[in-house]
């Protein structure tokens, strides 16, 4: 909470922000040009983490929502660069990890960090402390990311449900039934 009493408002001065879940999106994306919704694996219970509705965020300008996974860092960088060129100014980016039931999901933490790290490497580096911490998690664990995702609680539940194909697709080892591959970073 900042001095105005609004949670998330302290990140408003940063170009790249980070939060968890739909409530977090509402906090950090109110004036963002791009909301990056990070959801690597479906919720093992079958519940779908709802993408934020741009109209419910309360921004003055329309906020574009881009849904991404573990390997989509370059997709985000390309979109931000195009938005900045179109605007002739900086583009504010809110990276939001979906999580499961509003809680923590290691795969979304890693993918959000990967997206933020890709932005920083592209020179889009005015990051909120929360975003910098997410990128640091990715930097420290990048070499183990595929293993961590495939060994996560969510992956184990998907395995038990006979949906290992979704895990393999998320880490770049195949395609889930009925879906295409994501862009590779």
Number of C-alpha atoms within 10 A of each C-alpha: 10 10 8 8 9 10 14 19 16 18 23 18 12 17 19 27 29 30 24 25 23 21 14 20 29 23 22 27 30 22 21 24 24 23 26 27 26 28 28 29 26 19 19 18 12 9 10 14 19 12 19 21 14 19 11 12 20 15 15 11 12 15 23 14 17 15 16 23 26 29 19 20 22 17 17 22 20 13 14 20 16 13 17 15 12 11 11 9 9 15 22 24 27 32 32 30 34 35 23 22 14 14 10 14 22 19 30 25 24 29 29 34 29 28 29 32 23 21 24 17 11 13 10 20 17 16 21 18 15 14 27 20 15 25 27 17 18 22 15 11 16 17 10 10 20 20 12 17 25 20 15 16 15 22 23 17 15 22 17 11 12 10 16 17 15 22 26 17 21 25 23 16 13 14 17 16 10 5 9 10 13 17 14 13 13
